[in-house]
Amino acid sequence: MIYLSIGQLERMLSIPASTLRFWEQEVPLLMPSRTKSGRRSYSLSEVVLIARLKHLALDKKLGLSRAQGILEHELLYQDQELRANIKQFREELFRLLLDCDRWKESLIELISVSTAESPTKENSGKELLDGTDDKELNGFY
């Protein structure tokens, strides 16, 4: 099972860690597990819940208490099969986001290694990604 730290969640959802800690105190639905060292650990289910809370409270500007009420109503009274399908879909999207971050980190590392191995080469890793080297393809794309 995939778990995220508060820092990873902060970057993924663009919510400050202080806001996440405050929401944890105010919203009983949010109860991240803790590691042995006491650090918060969020499952994908909790990430989906927090993303929905963010959408309601911040994006739609409903405020935390009203967003919490709507979230509780959705969880308790809406079509549970539909909710389960939506939750599964959202979890898969977050998995894909995490995979994209990992691929991006690997690509950056690969570019830095390749540019370090050939310091006389004119092209930097940035040029490899932004397409400025297309003129050397002689019309082939």
Sequence and secondary structure as in RCSB ss.txt:
>XXXX:A:sequence
MIYLSIGQLERMLSIPASTLRFWEQEVPLLMPSRTKSGRRSYSLSEVVLIARLKHLALDKKLGLSRAQGILEHEL
LYQDQELRANIKQFREELFRLLLDCDRWKESLIELISVSTAESPTKENSGKELLDGTDDKELNGFY
>XXXX:A:secstr
  EE HHHHHHHHT  HHHHHHHHHH TT   EE TTS EEEEHHHHHHHHHHHIIIIIS   HHHHHHHHHHHH
HHS HHHHHHHHHHHHHHHHHHHHHHHHHHHHHHHHHHHHHH TT S  HHHHHHTTTGGGGTT  
